[in-house]
C-alpha cells in the first residue's frame, strides 16, 4: 500500500519493493517510476541469518522470496530498473554482484549494466553529463577483462577506472579480507 501511495504521489523511484503486487508494478510502468531493487542487500542478509532473531529471519526469508517474483514481473513489464547498493548493509567492493543477481532473475546483461549507467543517470537527473559514452559527456569509464554482455560476472574484475577522461585506478586492488569493520582495499590512491 505504501509503495502504491508513493507512486500516486509522484515519487521518482521505489527502493526494494519486495512485497509489491503486480498491479503496483504495472502502475510503476505506466507512470515511469524507477525500481531500485538493491538485491545484494537481501542476499547478504540471507547469508548471515543466524545473526538475527527468529522473527527477523522469517521476515528476511519472506522478503527475499517475494522480491524475486516482484523483480521478475518488473523486468517482464519493462519497468525502468536502477542500480542501488544499500551501501551500509554489506562491505564496499561487492557492488558488482548486484548485476549477477539481476541477470539470474531475468534481466539481460546489457540491461543490468544500463541500470547502473544510463538508468541511474536518468533517475538522478544528470543524464546530460554521464550515463552513456557520447561526445560532450564526461568520460567516466570502468574497464574490465572479458565481455560483461555475455558473462555478467566479468563486471566483478575491474581493469581500470577512468573519471573525466583520466585513469584514477589501475588494476585490481591488493587482496585483503574485507569485513564489516575493515574497509575495502578498493578505495585506492589516485593514479598519477
C-alpha positions as CSV (number, residue, x, y, z in Angstrom):
1,X,0.0,0.0,0.0
2,X,2.8,2.5,0.9
3,X,4.5,2.0,-2.5
4,X,1.2,2.5,-4.3
5,X,0.6,5.7,-2.5
6,X,4.1,6.9,-3.1
7,X,3.8,6.2,-6.8
8,X,0.4,8.0,-6.9
9,X,2.1,11.0,-5.2
10,X,4.7,11.1,-8.0
11,X,7.9,9.7,-6.5
12,X,10.7,9.0,-8.9
13,X,11.7,5.6,-7.6
14,X,10.8,2.8,-5.2
15,X,13.6,1.1,-3.3
16,X,13.4,-2.6,-2.6
17,X,9.7,-3.0,-3.3
18,X,9.9,-6.6,-2.2
19,X,6.2,-7.1,-1.4
20,X,4.7,-5.1,-4.3
21,X,1.9,-6.8,-6.1
22,X,1.7,-7.0,-9.9
23,X,-0.8,-4.1,-10.1
24,X,1.6,-1.8,-8.3
25,X,4.4,-2.8,-10.7
26,X,2.0,-2.1,-13.6
27,X,1.4,1.3,-12.1
28,X,5.2,1.9,-12.0
29,X,5.5,1.1,-15.6
30,X,2.6,3.4,-16.6
31,X,4.0,6.3,-14.6
32,X,7.7,5.8,-15.4
33,X,8.6,5.2,-11.8
34,X,12.0,3.5,-11.4
35,X,12.6,0.4,-9.3
36,X,15.8,0.3,-7.3
37,X,15.7,-3.3,-6.0
38,X,19.1,-3.5,-4.1
39,X,19.1,-7.3,-4.4
40,X,22.5,-7.7,-3.0
41,X,21.4,-6.3,0.4
42,X,18.9,-9.0,1.0
43,X,21.3,-11.6,-0.4
44,X,23.9,-10.5,2.1
45,X,21.4,-10.7,5.0
46,X,20.3,-14.2,3.9
47,X,23.9,-15.4,4.1
48,X,24.0,-14.2,7.7
49,X,20.6,-15.2,9.0
50,X,22.0,-16.9,12.1
51,X,23.0,-13.4,13.3
52,X,19.3,-12.4,13.5
53,X,16.5,-13.3,15.9
54,X,13.9,-15.8,14.6
55,X,11.2,-13.1,13.8
56,X,13.7,-11.2,11.6
57,X,14.9,-14.4,10.0
58,X,11.3,-15.2,8.9
59,X,10.7,-11.7,7.6
60,X,14.0,-11.8,5.6
61,X,13.1,-15.1,4.0
62,X,9.7,-13.9,3.1
63,X,11.0,-10.6,1.6
64,X,13.7,-12.4,-0.4
65,X,11.2,-14.8,-1.9
66,X,8.6,-12.1,-2.7
67,X,11.3,-9.7,-4.1
68,X,12.4,-12.4,-6.6
69,X,8.9,-12.7,-8.1
70,X,8.3,-8.9,-8.0
71,X,11.6,-8.2,-9.8
72,X,10.9,-10.8,-12.5
73,X,7.5,-9.2,-13.1
74,X,9.1,-5.7,-13.2
75,X,11.6,-6.9,-15.8
76,X,8.9,-8.6,-17.9
77,X,6.7,-5.4,-17.8
78,X,9.6,-3.2,-18.8
79,X,9.8,-1.1,-15.6
80,X,12.8,1.1,-15.5
81,X,15.4,-0.5,-13.2
82,X,18.1,1.5,-11.4
83,X,21.1,0.2,-9.6
84,X,21.2,0.7,-5.8
85,X,23.6,-0.6,-3.2
86,X,22.2,-0.1,0.3
87,X,25.9,0.6,0.9
88,X,26.0,0.0,4.6
89,X,24.4,-3.4,4.5
90,X,27.4,-5.3,3.0
91,X,31.1,-4.4,2.7
92,X,32.2,-2.0,-0.1
93,X,33.7,-3.6,-3.2
94,X,31.0,-6.2,-3.8
95,X,28.5,-3.9,-5.6
96,X,29.0,-5.7,-9.0
97,X,27.5,-8.8,-7.6
98,X,24.1,-7.0,-7.9
99,X,24.5,-7.4,-11.7
100,X,24.6,-11.2,-11.4
101,X,21.5,-11.3,-9.2
102,X,19.6,-9.1,-11.7
103,X,20.6,-11.4,-14.6
104,X,19.7,-14.5,-12.5
105,X,16.3,-13.1,-12.1
106,X,15.6,-12.5,-15.8
107,X,17.3,-9.3,-16.8
108,X,19.7,-9.3,-19.8
109,X,23.3,-8.5,-19.0
110,X,23.2,-5.3,-21.1
111,X,20.0,-4.1,-19.3
112,X,21.7,-4.9,-15.9
113,X,24.7,-2.7,-17.0
114,X,22.3,0.1,-18.1
115,X,20.7,0.0,-14.7
116,X,24.0,1.4,-13.2
117,X,24.8,3.8,-16.1
118,X,22.1,5.3,-18.3
119,X,19.2,4.5,-16.0
120,X,20.8,5.8,-12.8
121,X,21.9,9.0,-14.7
122,X,18.3,9.5,-15.8
123,X,16.9,8.9,-12.3
124,X,19.4,11.3,-10.8
125,X,18.7,14.0,-13.4
126,X,22.3,14.0,-14.7
127,X,21.9,12.1,-18.0
128,X,23.1,15.2,-19.9
129,X,26.6,14.7,-18.3
130,X,27.0,11.0,-17.6
131,X,25.5,7.6,-18.1
132,X,26.4,6.9,-21.7
133,X,29.6,7.3,-23.7
134,X,28.8,10.3,-26.0
135,X,30.6,13.4,-27.3
136,X,30.3,16.2,-24.8
137,X,29.7,13.9,-21.7
138,X,32.2,13.2,-19.0
139,X,34.4,10.2,-19.9
140,X,33.7,8.1,-16.8
141,X,34.5,4.5,-17.7
142,X,35.1,1.2,-15.8
143,X,37.0,-1.2,-17.9
144,X,37.1,-5.0,-17.3
145,X,38.6,-8.0,-19.0
146,X,36.1,-10.1,-20.8
147,X,32.7,-9.2,-22.1
148,X,30.1,-8.5,-19.4
149,X,27.3,-8.6,-22.0
150,X,27.9,-12.3,-22.4
151,X,29.2,-13.1,-18.9
152,X,28.0,-10.5,-16.4
153,X,30.5,-11.7,-13.7
154,X,33.2,-10.0,-15.8
155,X,32.0,-6.8,-14.2
156,X,33.4,-8.1,-10.9
157,X,37.0,-7.8,-12.2
158,X,37.9,-4.2,-12.8
159,X,41.0,-3.4,-15.0
160,X,40.9,0.4,-14.6
161,X,38.6,3.3,-13.6
162,X,38.6,6.5,-15.7
163,X,37.0,9.7,-14.4
164,X,36.5,12.6,-16.7
165,X,39.0,11.0,-19.2
166,X,41.7,10.3,-16.6
167,X,42.6,6.9,-15.2
168,X,42.2,7.1,-11.4
169,X,42.7,3.5,-10.6
170,X,44.7,0.9,-12.5
171,X,44.3,-2.9,-11.9
172,X,42.8,-4.8,-9.1
173,X,43.4,-3.7,-5.6
174,X,45.6,-5.8,-3.4
175,X,43.9,-8.9,-2.0
176,X,42.6,-8.2,1.5
177,X,39.9,-9.8,3.6
178,X,37.0,-7.3,3.8
179,X,34.8,-7.4,6.8
180,X,32.2,-5.1,8.3
181,X,34.9,-3.5,10.4
182,X,37.7,-3.5,7.8
183,X,37.5,-1.0,4.9
184,X,37.7,-2.3,1.3
185,X,41.1,-2.1,-0.4
186,X,39.1,-1.0,-3.4
187,X,39.5,2.6,-2.2
188,X,42.9,3.1,-3.8
189,X,45.1,6.2,-4.1
190,X,44.7,8.1,-7.4
191,X,47.0,7.1,-10.3
192,X,49.3,9.9,-11.4
